[in-house]
Amino acid sequence: MKEKRILIFRSATRILNQTIDALKREFPLSRITVVAPFAAKDALSQDPLIDEVFPVHIDGRMSLLGIGLKNIFRLRDQRFD
């Protein structure tokens, strides 16, 4: 099975762990990257199921457009599944 590159936007913290857990069960060879505010970077980096934290400055609600075009292009270059 080919390794999947999965991108997750951290929005609701209380369901994030359940979501990552389910993804790792379904795709055990997956590489999971979480887009999250800088304030959450240290905590998320401690999770062994998360391979990379992509920290962003965000004002207000977490959304694709809210992270800015520069970050969108950086994420696109990583070619997530």
GIHU-V296415 format. One record per pair of residues at least 12 apart in sequence whose ideal C-beta (glycine too) atoms are under 10 Angstrom apart, sorted by sequence separation. I is the first residue (numbers start at 0). J is the second residue. D is the distance in whole Angstrom. If there is no record, write none. Layout:
I;J;D / I;J;D
//
This chain:
7;19;7 / 19;31;6 / 40;52;5 / 55;67;7 / 5;18;10 / 18;31;10 / 33;46;8 / 39;52;8 / 40;53;9 / 41;54;10 / 53;66;9 / 57;70;10 / 5;19;9 / 19;33;8 / 35;49;9 / 40;54;4 / 55;69;10 / 56;70;9 / 7;22;8 / 18;33;10 / 31;46;9 / 33;48;10 / 37;52;9 / 39;54;8 / 40;55;10 / 55;70;6 / 33;49;5 / 38;54;9 / 54;70;10 / 5;22;6 / 31;48;7 / 32;49;8 / 33;50;9 / 34;51;10 / 35;52;6 / 37;54;5 / 53;70;8 / 5;23;9 / 15;33;8 / 31;49;6 / 32;50;6 / 33;51;7 / 34;52;8 / 35;53;7 / 36;54;7 / 37;55;7 / 38;56;10 / 55;73;10 / 3;22;8 / 29;48;9 / 30;49;10 / 31;50;5 / 32;51;4 / 33;52;5 / 34;53;5 / 35;54;6 / 36;55;7 / 37;56;6 / 38;57;9 / 55;74;10 / 5;25;10 / 15;35;9 / 30;50;5 / 31;51;8 / 32;52;7 / 33;53;7 / 34;54;8 / 35;55;7 / 36;56;7 / 37;57;8 / 53;73;8 / 5;26;7 / 29;50;8 / 30;51;7 / 31;52;10 / 32;53;6 / 33;54;9 / 34;55;6 / 36;57;5 / 53;74;7 / 3;25;9 / 4;26;10 / 35;57;9 / 36;58;10 / 39;61;10 / 3;26;5 / 12;35;9 / 34;57;9 / 2;26;8 / 3;27;10 / 5;29;5 / 6;30;10 / 7;31;6 / 9;33;5 / 10;34;10 / 15;39;9 / 19;43;10 / 23;47;10 / 53;77;9 / 1;26;10 / 2;27;10 / 3;28;7 / 4;29;7 / 5;30;7 / 6;31;8 / 7;32;7 / 8;33;8 / 9;34;7 / 10;35;9 / 23;48;5 / 36;61;7 / 0;26;8 / 2;28;5 / 3;29;4 / 4;30;5 / 5;31;5 / 6;32;5 / 7;33;5 / 8;34;5 / 9;35;4 / 22;48;8 / 23;49;10 / 35;61;8 / 51;77;9 / 0;27;8 / 1;28;7 / 2;29;7 / 3;30;7 / 4;31;8 / 5;32;7 / 6;33;8 / 7;34;7 / 8;35;8 / 9;36;8 / 12;39;8 / 19;46;7 / 34;61;8 / 0;28;6 / 1;29;10 / 2;30;6 / 3;31;9 / 4;32;7 / 5;33;9 / 6;34;7 / 7;35;9 / 15;43;8 / 20;48;7 / 0;29;10 / 19;48;5 / 34;63;9 / 9;39;6 / 12;42;9 / 16;46;8 / 19;49;7 / 36;66;10 / 12;43;9 / 15;46;9 / 16;48;8 / 34;66;7 / 16;49;10 / 9;43;7 / 15;49;9 / 34;70;8 / 9;49;10 / 34;74;7 / 7;49;8 / 32;74;8 / 9;52;9 / 9;53;10 / 5;50;9 / 6;51;10 / 8;53;10 / 32;77;7 / 4;50;9 / 7;53;10 / 9;55;10 / 4;51;10 / 6;53;8 / 8;55;10 / 30;77;10 / 32;79;7 / 9;57;10 / 31;79;10 / 30;79;9 / 10;60;8 / 11;61;10 / 30;80;9 / 10;61;5 / 29;80;8 / 9;61;7 / 10;62;9 / 8;61;6 / 8;62;8 / 26;80;9 / 8;63;7 / 8;65;10 / 8;66;8 / 6;74;7 / 6;77;8 / 7;79;10 / 4;77;7 / 6;79;4 / 4;78;7 / 5;79;7 / 6;80;8 / 4;79;5 / 5;80;6 / 3;79;9 / 4;80;5 / 3;80;5 / 2;80;9 / 1;80;9
//
